[in-house]
């Protein structure tokens, strides 16, 4: 993990040119470092390939986006709740600001894919609903709008995937009771590999509820 993180660094940006993420890291770089669970995932791909050829091979489309972005986004909040910012309480505001920005971005992305908003209007929503004016009309905004327009569901997966990961953790904790530990949960998640959260949930809990919801197009089904 240390190697994976040390390969990533960010240079100083003056205030006039700071994009959204530079605004966050300028105030507390740890807030975005927790999102870099991505690089730990990449390190596992490199150092410990999954036994399944399907799960260890790059796919043609990010069907596992809910797991990749959901886990990374959840880590920001989980580390906060674990006490990472107890000595810097205002750093919590950065975590919530990043979540709000991803919600604004994801909602605009969904509207754009539904042809309810144009890409320019989705960008307006992203800027307008990001707190503190941190999202500006800069190259990052254009990059993100083009990126998520090309990949349906990706923009929303940061928030929706994160909530699904929390649901997976909660159900596993309910099943295991006193035997549940965070270490065990993360070991289990990492063992199943990079697959959609609905399948992670199924493998960890034995309940295919999320898959049935998708297949049937139904609302949330009850827990087993």
N, C-alpha and C positions, 0 to 999 in steps of 0.2 A: 504493500500500500504506500509506503514512504516513497519508493521509487516512482510509482505512478503519479504521485502528487508533485514530487520535485521536478518532474519533467514539465510542469506547468507553472508559468509565472506571468505577471502582468506588469507592464511598465507604468510609470506615473503619467497621468493625463492632467493638463491644466484645466481649470474650471470651465473655461470657454468651450472646450472640445470634449468634455466628458459625456459619454453616452450613458444609457441607463445602468449598465452593469458597472461602469467605472464610477458612477455615483455611489453605488453600494460598496464596492471594494475600497474606495477612497476613505470611507467612514469606518469600515470594519471588514477587512478581507476575508475573515472567517465565514461571513455570511454566505459568500459564494463558494468558498472552498468546500463547504458541506455538500453543495450540489455536485461536486466533482466525484461523486460515487461513480459517475460514468467511467472515469479513468481506472478505477478499481475493477469495474466490469471488464474494461479492455485488457487490463493486466491479467485477469483470469483467463480470458480468451487466449492470450498469448502464452501464459505460463502453465495453465491447467485446462487444456481443451476438454470440452464435454465428451463423454463416451458416445453419445448419439451423433451420427454424422449430420443429422438435420439441425441439431441444436448448436453444433460447433462451426457450421458453415454460414458465411454471410448470405442473407436471403435477398431476393429481388425487391422486396418491399418491407418496410418496417412494421410487420404485423405485431411485433413485440413492443411497440412504442409506449404502450400503457405501463409496461414493466420498467423500461429504461428511464423514461421521463418521470413516471409516477414515483419510482423509488428515489431518484435524485431530488425531486421536489419535496418528498416526505422527509428526507434526511435533514433538510434545512430546519423543519419544525421539530423533528424528533430530537435533534442535537440541542436545540434551544430548550425543549422541555427537560432534557437530561441535565441542564445546568450550565451549558457552554457559556452563556452570557450573564450568569449571575453577578459577575463583577462589572458588567457593562450593560445595564438593563435597557438602555436606549437602543442597543443593537437589535433588540427584539422588534423594534419598529421597522427596521430594514427587512427582516424576514417577512413581516406582514405586508410591507410595500411590494416586495417581489411577488408574493402570492396574488395580491390585488392586480398587479400588472399582467401576470399570466392569465388571470381570469378575464381581464379586459381584452387581451390579445386573443384568447381562445374563443370568447363569445363572438368577437368580430369575425374570426376565422369561420365559425359555424354559419353565421349569417351570409358570409361571402360565398361559401360553398352551396348554400341554398338559393343563391341568386337574389337574396333579399337586400343585400348591400353590395355596392361596388367595392373593389379593392381599396379605392381612395376613401370611401366611407368607413370601411373596416379599419383603416389606418387612423381615421379621425377618432373612432371609438377607442382605439388603443391609446392614443395620446390623451384624450379627454378624461378617461377613467383611471389613468395611472396616477397615484398620489404624488404630491410635491412637485409636479411638473417635470419629473425625471425622464419621461419619455418624450423626446422631441422629434421634430421632423428632420432627422439626420440619416446618414447612410444605414445605420442599424435598423431603423424603422422600415426602410425599403427592402432591406435584405430579409427581415423576418416576414414581411407580408408576402414576398415572393416565395420564400421557403415553405410557408404553411399552406399557401394556396395550391402548391404542387402536390401536397401530401394530405389528403382528406383525413380529418380526425387528429392530426398531429398537434395542432395548436392547442386543442382542448385537453390532450392527453396528460399534460403536466398536472392539471388540477384533477381531472376525473381519474387518472391512473393513480394519483396519490391517495385519493379517497378510497379507491378499491384496495390499495395496499394496506391502508388502515383497517379496512373491513376484514381483510385476510388475517392481519395480526390479531384483531379482536376475537375472531372466531377460533383461531388456533389457541389463544389464551383461554377461551371458554372451555375448549376441549381438554386441554392439558391441566387446567387448574393450577395447583401449587407446583407442578413440574415445569410450568412454562418459564422460560428465560429468554431474554432478548438474544443472547448468543445462540441458543438453539434455533430461534426463529430465523435469524440471519443465515445460519448454517443451512437450514432447510431451503430457504429461498435461493441461496447461491447454488445449492446442489442440483436443483431442478433445471437450472440454466436460464437462458434468455428466451422466454416464451411469454405470450400475453398473460396478464394478471388473472383473467378468467381461468386459464389452465394452471397457473401457479396455485390459485385458490383450490382448485379441484385436486391437485396432487397433494397439497399439504393437509387438506381437511377431509378428503374423500367425498366431498359434496360437489356435484356438477351443476349446482343451482345457477351460477352465472352463465354457464354455457347454455342451459335450458332457457334462460331469459333472452339470450341473444337469438337462439333458434326460433323461439316462439314469438318473438317481438312483443313480449309481455312486460308488465311492470315488475318491480321487485318481488321475488318469490320468498316465502318464509324459510327460515333456517331449518335444517334438519334437527 
